[in-house]
Amino acid sequence: MKPSQLGLIVGLALGAIAFFGGFFAFLVSAVFAVIGAAVGLFLEGRLDLRSMTGRGSDRR
């Protein structure tokens, strides 16, 4: 299983747990799923956070 898939499953599981504690369960589940998928993509190396922050690896 790829880390991005595992991250998505973990995010969905955390969202399902949050479902029992709040009104906006769907929204919370979606947020946790996106966070989990992003962490998984980062661990796979398919998500470069430096490009999102504007800091390239060639700048000094």
MDAnalysis code that builds the backbone (N, CA, C; Angstrom):
import MDAnalysis as mda
import numpy as np

u = mda.Universe.empty(180, n_residues=60, atom_resindex=np.repeat(np.arange(60), 3), trajectory=True)
u.add_TopologyAttr("name", ["N", "CA", "C"] * 60)
u.add_TopologyAttr("resid", np.arange(1, 61))
u.add_TopologyAttr("resname", ["MET", "LYS", "PRO", "SER", "GLN", "LEU", "GLY", "LEU", "ILE", "VAL", "GLY", "LEU", "ALA", "LEU", "GLY", "ALA", "ILE", "ALA", "PHE", "PHE", "GLY", "GLY", "PHE", "PHE", "ALA", "PHE", "LEU", "VAL", "SER", "ALA", "VAL", "PHE", "ALA", "VAL", "ILE", "GLY", "ALA", "ALA", "VAL", "GLY", "LEU", "PHE", "LEU", "GLU", "GLY", "ARG", "LEU", "ASP", "LEU", "ARG", "SER", "MET", "THR", "GLY", "ARG", "GLY", "SER", "ASP", "ARG", "ARG"])
u.atoms.positions = np.array([
    [0.845, -1.171, 0.000],
    [0.000, 0.000, 0.000],
    [0.893, 1.238, 0.000],
    [0.549, 2.194, -0.855],
    [1.320, 3.423, -0.950],
    [1.080, 4.294, 0.278],
    [2.077, 5.097, 0.646],
    [1.886, 5.994, 1.793],
    [0.735, 6.977, 1.618],
    [0.479, 7.419, 0.375],
    [-0.637, 8.337, 0.168],
    [-1.971, 7.646, 0.414],
    [-2.082, 6.381, 0.046],
    [-3.307, 5.631, 0.313],
    [-3.466, 5.388, 1.808],
    [-2.387, 5.067, 2.469],
    [-2.427, 4.865, 3.914],
    [-2.794, 6.158, 4.630],
    [-2.222, 7.267, 4.185],
    [-2.546, 8.558, 4.771],
    [-4.009, 8.918, 4.582],
    [-4.558, 8.602, 3.411],
    [-5.965, 8.853, 3.166],
    [-6.849, 8.012, 4.071],
    [-6.493, 6.752, 4.267],
    [-7.267, 5.862, 5.145],
    [-7.193, 6.340, 6.587],
    [-6.006, 6.744, 7.021],
    [-5.863, 7.250, 8.394],
    [-6.672, 8.525, 8.578],
    [-6.621, 9.410, 7.592],
    [-7.400, 10.632, 7.668],
    [-8.895, 10.363, 7.720],
    [-9.358, 9.424, 6.931],
    [-10.778, 9.070, 6.955],
    [-11.169, 8.427, 8.285],
    [-10.280, 7.616, 8.840],
    [-10.568, 7.002, 10.140],
    [-10.650, 8.066, 11.234],
    [-9.746, 9.025, 11.214],
    [-9.807, 10.111, 12.196],
    [-11.065, 10.955, 12.005],
    [-11.450, 11.148, 10.777],
    [-12.682, 11.872, 10.510],
    [-13.900, 11.119, 10.999],
    [-13.885, 9.798, 10.853],
    [-15.001, 8.993, 11.341],
    [-15.088, 9.052, 12.865],
    [-13.940, 9.101, 13.509],
    [-13.937, 9.254, 14.970],
    [-14.489, 10.623, 15.346],
    [-14.100, 11.647, 14.608],
    [-14.593, 12.996, 14.881],
    [-16.096, 13.103, 14.617],
    [-16.632, 12.215, 13.818],
    [-18.062, 12.211, 13.505],
    [-18.921, 12.099, 14.760],
    [-18.474, 11.347, 15.713],
    [-19.264, 11.124, 16.920],
    [-19.204, 12.308, 17.884],
    [-18.364, 13.280, 17.613],
    [-18.219, 14.372, 18.551],
    [-18.703, 15.720, 18.054],
    [-19.161, 15.808, 16.796],
    [-19.528, 17.130, 16.324],
    [-20.605, 17.129, 15.255],
    [-21.075, 18.329, 14.947],
    [-22.172, 18.518, 13.999],
    [-21.696, 18.473, 12.558],
    [-20.539, 19.004, 12.309],
    [-20.035, 19.099, 10.940],
    [-19.161, 17.889, 10.600],
    [-19.716, 16.716, 10.717],
    [-18.948, 15.474, 10.544],
    [-18.391, 15.326, 9.130],
    [-19.178, 15.634, 8.146],
    [-18.705, 15.479, 6.779],
    [-17.542, 16.419, 6.500],
    [-17.665, 17.647, 6.955],
    [-16.612, 18.614, 6.738],
    [-15.332, 18.217, 7.457],
    [-15.466, 17.760, 8.678],
    [-14.306, 17.321, 9.449],
    [-13.651, 16.106, 8.780],
    [-14.459, 15.171, 8.297],
    [-13.916, 13.987, 7.619],
    [-13.148, 14.385, 6.368],
    [-13.702, 15.325, 5.613],
    [-13.029, 15.759, 4.392],
    [-11.701, 16.450, 4.712],
    [-11.678, 17.260, 5.747],
    [-10.441, 17.946, 6.131],
    [-9.384, 16.935, 6.562],
    [-9.779, 15.977, 7.384],
    [-8.818, 14.957, 7.814],
    [-8.342, 14.102, 6.642],
    [-9.221, 13.817, 5.690],
    [-8.826, 13.027, 4.522],
    [-7.804, 13.784, 3.682],
    [-8.011, 15.080, 3.504],
    [-7.071, 15.879, 2.720],
    [-5.728, 15.981, 3.437],
    [-5.759, 16.182, 4.741],
    [-4.512, 16.247, 5.509],
    [-3.772, 14.919, 5.439],
    [-4.489, 13.825, 5.605],
    [-3.864, 12.503, 5.530],
    [-3.274, 12.218, 4.165],
    [-3.996, 12.589, 3.117],
    [-3.486, 12.377, 1.761],
    [-2.258, 13.245, 1.506],
    [-2.260, 14.486, 2.003],
    [-1.114, 15.366, 1.808],
    [0.121, 14.834, 2.531],
    [-0.059, 14.328, 3.739],
    [1.062, 13.739, 4.472],
    [1.596, 12.518, 3.724],
    [0.705, 11.705, 3.227],
    [1.132, 10.526, 2.464],
    [1.883, 10.906, 1.202],
    [1.393, 11.911, 0.480],
    [2.086, 12.364, -0.726],
    [3.446, 12.955, -0.388],
    [3.533, 13.663, 0.731],
    [4.819, 14.207, 1.165],
    [5.796, 13.084, 1.474],
    [5.338, 12.034, 2.145],
    [6.208, 10.913, 2.484],
    [6.647, 10.153, 1.239],
    [5.803, 10.128, 0.208],
    [6.171, 9.488, -1.053],
    [7.159, 10.327, -1.847],
    [7.230, 11.616, -1.532],
    [8.092, 12.498, -2.292],
    [7.393, 13.115, -3.482],
    [6.089, 12.984, -3.567],
    [5.332, 13.531, -4.685],
    [4.773, 14.914, -4.372],
    [4.993, 15.419, -3.184],
    [4.532, 16.745, -2.779],
    [5.725, 17.522, -2.257],
    [6.059, 18.618, -2.919],
    [7.207, 19.430, -2.525],
    [6.702, 20.675, -1.812],
    [6.913, 20.734, -0.506],
    [6.432, 21.872, 0.266],
    [7.224, 23.134, -0.019],
    [8.476, 22.993, -0.449],
    [9.289, 24.169, -0.746],
    [8.729, 24.944, -1.922],
    [8.127, 24.245, -2.888],
    [7.541, 24.956, -4.028],
    [6.284, 25.712, -3.617],
    [5.592, 25.235, -2.590],
    [4.386, 25.908, -2.125],
    [4.707, 27.151, -1.299],
    [5.821, 27.128, -0.593],
    [6.183, 28.262, 0.251],
    [6.980, 29.304, -0.513],
    [7.367, 29.005, -1.740],
    [8.121, 29.962, -2.536],
    [9.608, 29.889, -2.338],
    [10.054, 28.947, -1.531],
    [11.492, 28.792, -1.278],
    [12.021, 27.642, -2.134],
    [12.786, 27.970, -3.118],
    [13.395, 26.954, -3.946],
    [14.671, 26.431, -3.348],
    [15.103, 25.260, -3.772],
    [16.334, 24.686, -3.227],
    [17.573, 25.366, -3.803],
    [17.410, 26.150, -4.892],
    [18.568, 26.797, -5.497],
    [18.855, 28.174, -4.924],
    [17.979, 28.714, -4.089],
    [18.219, 30.025, -3.474],
    [19.111, 29.905, -2.249],
    [19.912, 30.955, -2.005],
    [20.782, 30.954, -0.823],
    [20.680, 32.255, -0.117],
])
